[in-house]
Amino acid sequence: MRKNQTFELVLTSIFVALIFLMGMVPQIGFITIVPGNPITILHIPVLIAAVLLSFKYFWIPGLAFGVVSLIQAAMNPVGLNIAFINPLVSILPRVLFVFAVFFLFRLFKILKNTKFGSFIIIALVAAITGVAIFEGTFVVFSNLSDNANYIIAGAIILVFVGLYVYLYLKHDFKSLVVPSIFIIGTLIHTFLVLASVALFSYDAFFEVFQTDQVMDVIVFIVGFNGLTEAVIAALIGTPIYLALQRVPLVQQKLAKF
């Protein structure tokens, strides 16, 4: 028991250190493609922590993510960063996000043990992922024709189908759950952050994007940030999880899944 707790404490410390390192180095944790609306990959170590760590430690990387967001916003108060100076926007949704992912993983574990649980999980994730990819593609590439968007969306979906087939053939069913958790968790993160901005810093939308069509801005951010971050989380986070899965103590934690 003591060995497990020491391992979890060390792993938590590594996640927190990684989050601060990525968050403080320019264009690594927060990547600016659209001015005023950076894409983040800091949620990836938080997602992995929510899957691997116990209830005692899993929330700490989420808190670190929020603190780094607050520091970055205070150091660089431009664009939508202005909203994140408010802790209710920078910290609260990140803590809620890691709780949501933690319990989502546990829910998937429960579903898996039911008669048709595996099929329910796959169908649920396939539906959410497919809709998110199609909607996000049409938002991100709105200047292209519908046919071009269908081709791009289809190509992205084929990449994920290939990933799922590979994981199923080379590993096992629980490996399929990981990219699924990462995709859905990322979309939850995007929703929670935007909801917090809308509730506590609504004026930031207008000040940054200079439009009163706030819903159009929200749809764009969900499509652009949500889709991009979900794809990155699945493609980067899954191999990291599979590598950590080889550690004996991690294997013990996941043995019951």
C-alpha positions in Angstrom: 0.0 0.0 0.0 2.8 2.4 1.0 4.6 1.6 -2.3 1.5 2.4 -4.3 1.0 5.7 -2.5 4.6 6.7 -3.0 4.3 5.9 -6.7 1.1 7.9 -7.1 2.7 10.9 -5.2 5.7 10.8 -7.5 3.5 10.4 -10.6 1.4 13.3 -9.5 4.5 15.5 -9.0 5.7 14.6 -12.5 2.3 15.6 -14.0 2.3 18.9 -12.1 5.9 19.7 -13.1 5.2 18.8 -16.7 2.1 21.1 -16.7 4.0 24.0 -15.4 6.9 23.4 -17.8 4.6 23.2 -20.8 2.5 26.1 -19.7 5.3 28.5 -19.1 7.3 27.8 -22.3 5.8 29.8 -25.2 4.0 27.9 -28.0 4.2 24.5 -26.2 1.3 24.3 -23.6 -0.6 27.1 -25.3 -0.3 27.3 -29.0 -1.5 30.4 -30.8 -2.9 29.8 -34.3 -5.8 32.2 -34.2 -4.8 35.5 -32.4 -6.6 35.9 -29.1 -7.7 32.2 -29.0 -4.9 29.8 -28.2 -5.1 26.1 -28.4 -4.0 24.2 -25.4 -2.5 20.7 -25.0 -2.1 21.1 -21.2 -5.2 19.0 -20.8 -3.4 15.9 -22.0 -1.4 15.2 -18.8 -4.6 16.0 -16.9 -6.5 13.4 -18.9 -3.9 10.8 -18.2 -3.8 11.6 -14.5 -7.6 11.3 -14.3 -7.3 7.8 -15.7 -4.3 6.6 -13.7 -4.4 8.3 -10.3 -6.7 7.5 -7.4 -9.3 9.8 -5.9 -6.7 11.2 -3.4 -4.4 12.6 -6.1 -6.2 12.8 -9.5 -7.6 16.4 -9.0 -4.2 18.0 -8.3 -3.0 18.1 -12.0 -6.3 19.7 -12.9 -5.7 22.4 -10.2 -2.2 22.9 -11.6 -3.6 23.4 -15.1 -5.9 26.1 -13.8 -3.2 27.9 -11.9 -0.9 27.9 -14.9 -3.7 29.3 -17.1 -4.3 32.1 -14.5 -0.5 32.9 -14.4 -0.3 33.0 -18.2 -3.4 35.2 -18.5 -2.0 37.6 -15.9 1.4 37.7 -17.7 -0.1 38.1 -21.2 -3.5 39.8 -20.9 -4.4 39.9 -24.6 -7.2 38.4 -26.5 -9.4 35.9 -24.7 -6.7 35.6 -22.0 -8.4 38.6 -20.4 -11.2 36.4 -19.2 -8.8 33.9 -17.7 -7.5 36.4 -15.2 -10.7 35.5 -13.3 -10.0 32.3 -11.3 -13.6 31.2 -11.9 -12.7 31.0 -15.6 -9.1 29.7 -15.4 -9.2 27.4 -12.4 -12.8 26.3 -11.7 -13.6 24.7 -15.1 -10.2 22.8 -15.1 -11.0 21.3 -11.7 -14.5 20.4 -12.8 -13.1 18.9 -16.0 -10.7 16.5 -14.2 -13.5 15.4 -11.9 -15.8 14.8 -15.0 -13.1 12.7 -16.7 -12.3 10.7 -13.5 -15.9 9.7 -13.0 -16.5 9.2 -16.8 -13.7 6.6 -16.7 -15.3 4.9 -13.8 -18.7 4.9 -15.6 -17.1 3.2 -18.6 -15.7 0.6 -16.2 -19.2 -0.1 -14.9 -20.7 -0.2 -18.4 -18.0 -2.6 -19.6 -19.2 -5.2 -17.1 -22.8 -5.1 -18.3 -24.1 -7.5 -21.0 -23.8 -5.0 -23.9 -21.5 -2.5 -22.2 -18.7 -2.7 -24.7 -21.0 -2.1 -27.6 -22.7 0.8 -25.8 -19.4 2.5 -25.1 -18.2 2.0 -28.7 -21.5 3.3 -30.2 -21.6 6.3 -27.8 -18.0 7.3 -28.6 -18.4 6.7 -32.3 -21.6 8.9 -32.4 -20.0 11.8 -30.4 -16.7 11.6 -32.2 -18.4 11.5 -35.7 -20.6 14.5 -34.9 -17.8 16.5 -33.4 -15.5 15.8 -36.3 -18.1 16.7 -39.0 -19.3 19.9 -37.1 -15.8 20.9 -36.3 -14.5 20.4 -39.8 -17.3 22.7 -41.3 -16.4 25.4 -38.7 -12.7 25.3 -39.1 -12.8 25.0 -42.9 -15.8 27.2 -43.5 -14.2 28.9 -46.4 -14.0 25.6 -48.3 -16.8 23.9 -50.3 -19.1 21.3 -48.7 -17.5 18.5 -50.7 -14.0 19.5 -49.5 -15.2 19.5 -45.9 -16.7 16.0 -46.3 -13.4 14.7 -47.7 -11.5 16.3 -44.8 -13.9 15.0 -42.2 -13.9 11.5 -43.7 -10.1 11.5 -43.7 -10.0 12.4 -40.0 -12.5 9.7 -39.2 -10.5 7.2 -41.1 -7.4 8.0 -39.0 -9.4 7.4 -35.9 -10.9 4.1 -37.3 -7.3 3.0 -38.0 -6.2 3.9 -34.5 -9.1 2.0 -33.0 -8.5 -1.1 -35.1 -4.8 -1.0 -34.2 -5.5 -0.7 -30.5 -8.0 -3.5 -30.7 -5.7 -5.9 -32.6 -2.5 -5.1 -30.7 -3.8 -4.5 -27.2 -7.2 -5.1 -25.8 -10.7 -3.5 -25.4 -9.7 -1.3 -22.5 -7.1 0.4 -24.7 -10.1 1.5 -26.9 -11.5 3.3 -23.9 -8.5 5.6 -23.6 -8.8 7.6 -26.8 -12.6 7.6 -26.2 -12.1 9.1 -22.8 -9.6 11.6 -24.2 -12.0 12.7 -27.0 -15.1 13.1 -24.8 -13.1 14.6 -22.0 -11.6 17.3 -24.3 -15.0 18.2 -25.5 -16.2 18.5 -21.9 -13.2 20.7 -21.1 -14.1 23.0 -24.0 -17.7 23.2 -22.9 -16.9 24.0 -19.3 -14.4 26.7 -20.2 -16.8 28.4 -22.6 -19.6 28.1 -20.1 -17.4 29.8 -17.4 -16.4 32.6 -19.8 -20.1 33.1 -20.7 -21.1 33.2 -17.0 -18.3 35.2 -15.4 -16.6 37.2 -18.2 -19.3 37.5 -20.9 -18.0 40.9 -22.1 -14.7 39.2 -23.1 -16.3 37.7 -26.2 -17.4 41.1 -27.5 -14.1 42.8 -26.6 -11.9 40.2 -28.3 -14.0 39.4 -31.4 -15.7 42.7 -31.8 -19.1 41.2 -32.6 -22.4 40.9 -30.7 -23.0 37.5 -32.4 -21.7 35.7 -29.3 -23.2 32.3 -30.3 -21.3 32.4 -33.6 -18.1 32.9 -31.7 -18.9 30.1 -29.2 -19.7 27.7 -32.1 -16.4 28.7 -33.8 -14.4 28.1 -30.7 -16.1 24.7 -30.0 -15.4 23.7 -33.6 -11.9 25.0 -33.9 -10.5 24.5 -30.4 -12.6 21.5 -29.4 -11.9 19.5 -32.6 -8.2 20.3 -32.7 -7.6 19.6 -29.0 -9.6 16.4 -29.1 -7.6 15.0 -32.1 -4.3 16.0 -30.5 -5.3 14.5 -27.1 -6.2 11.1 -28.7 -3.2 10.9 -31.0 -0.6 12.1 -28.4 -2.2 11.0 -25.1 -3.0 7.4 -26.1 0.7 6.3 -26.9 1.8 7.9 -23.6 -0.9 6.0 -21.7 0.1 2.7 -23.4 3.7 3.3 -22.4 2.8 4.0 -18.8 0.6 0.9 -18.9 3.8 -1.2 -19.0 4.8 0.0 -15.5 4.0 -2.9 -13.0 2.2 -0.6 -10.5 0.1 0.9 -13.3 -0.8 -2.6 -14.5 -2.0 -3.4 -11.0 -4.2 -0.3 -10.9 -5.8 -1.2 -14.3 -6.1 -5.0 -13.7 -9.7 -4.8 -12.7 -10.8 -2.9 -15.8 
